[in-house]
Amino acid sequence: MSAGTATPIPTAGWSARLLAGLLTGAALSLGTMALIGRLLDCVPSPQTVGAQALMWLVAPIWCAVMAACVLFRSAARAWIVLGGASALVWLGWWVVQEIAA
């Protein structure tokens, strides 16, 4: 492989990768919102500035995951990496929840 030659992104299985980004991206973005909200001890009232910022944070994270999910080499790798990331975020939320309780 010479310098400057990039490996093309495989196009097979793009729908499974997109589905992985859609489902696990939702779990990842909502989990990130919940974790940051719990760490900052945000008031769960939608009228507060902190809660609004957290709600608006979900869309950019979800869009970034959806855009990046097609860069995985296979659908299985996308499911494993994104599912693991969302599981880690929700595990972190649970740990913070238990510590704060």
C-alpha positions in Angstrom: 0.0 0.0 0.0 1.6 3.3 -1.1 1.3 6.5 0.8 -1.8 8.5 0.0 -3.9 5.4 -0.9 -6.9 5.1 1.3 -8.9 2.0 2.0 -12.4 2.4 0.7 -15.3 2.1 3.1 -17.3 -1.1 2.4 -20.8 -0.5 1.2 -22.2 -3.9 2.0 -24.4 -4.0 5.1 -24.9 -0.2 5.3 -28.5 -0.7 6.4 -27.5 -2.8 9.4 -24.8 -0.2 10.3 -27.4 2.6 10.0 -29.8 0.6 12.2 -27.1 0.2 14.8 -26.5 3.9 14.7 -30.2 4.7 15.0 -30.9 2.4 18.0 -27.7 2.5 19.9 -27.2 6.1 19.0 -30.5 6.9 20.7 -29.5 5.0 23.8 -26.1 6.6 23.8 -27.3 10.2 23.4 -30.1 9.8 26.0 -27.7 8.1 28.4 -25.2 10.9 27.9 -27.9 13.4 28.7 -28.9 11.5 31.9 -25.3 11.1 33.0 -24.4 14.8 32.6 -27.6 15.9 34.2 -27.0 13.7 37.2 -23.3 14.8 37.5 -24.3 18.4 37.3 -27.3 17.8 39.6 -29.6 19.5 37.1 -33.2 20.2 38.1 -35.5 18.0 36.0 -37.9 20.9 35.1 -38.0 21.7 31.4 -38.2 25.4 32.2 -34.7 25.6 33.6 -31.7 26.6 31.3 -29.7 23.5 32.4 -32.5 21.1 31.4 -33.0 22.9 28.1 -29.3 22.6 27.4 -29.4 18.9 28.2 -32.4 18.3 26.0 -30.8 20.1 23.1 -27.6 18.1 23.6 -29.3 14.9 22.5 -29.8 15.8 18.8 -26.2 16.7 18.0 -24.8 13.5 19.7 -27.4 11.3 18.0 -26.6 13.0 14.6 -22.9 12.5 15.1 -23.4 8.8 15.9 -25.6 8.4 12.9 -23.0 10.0 10.7 -20.1 8.0 12.1 -21.9 4.6 12.0 -21.3 4.1 8.3 -17.5 4.3 8.9 -17.4 0.9 10.6 -16.0 -1.9 8.6 -18.9 -4.2 9.4 -22.3 -4.1 11.0 -21.3 -6.4 13.8 -18.4 -4.1 14.8 -20.8 -1.1 14.7 -23.3 -2.9 17.0 -20.5 -4.0 19.4 -18.8 -0.7 19.6 -21.9 1.5 19.8 -23.7 -0.9 22.1 -20.7 -1.1 24.4 -20.4 2.6 24.5 -24.1 3.1 25.4 -23.8 0.3 28.0 -20.8 2.1 29.5 -22.7 5.4 29.6 -25.7 3.8 31.3 -23.5 1.9 33.7 -21.8 5.2 34.6 -25.2 6.8 35.2 -26.2 3.9 37.5 -23.0 4.2 39.5 -23.4 7.9 39.9 -27.1 7.4 40.8 -26.1 4.8 43.5 -23.4 7.0 44.9 -25.6 10.1 45.1 -28.5 8.2 46.8 
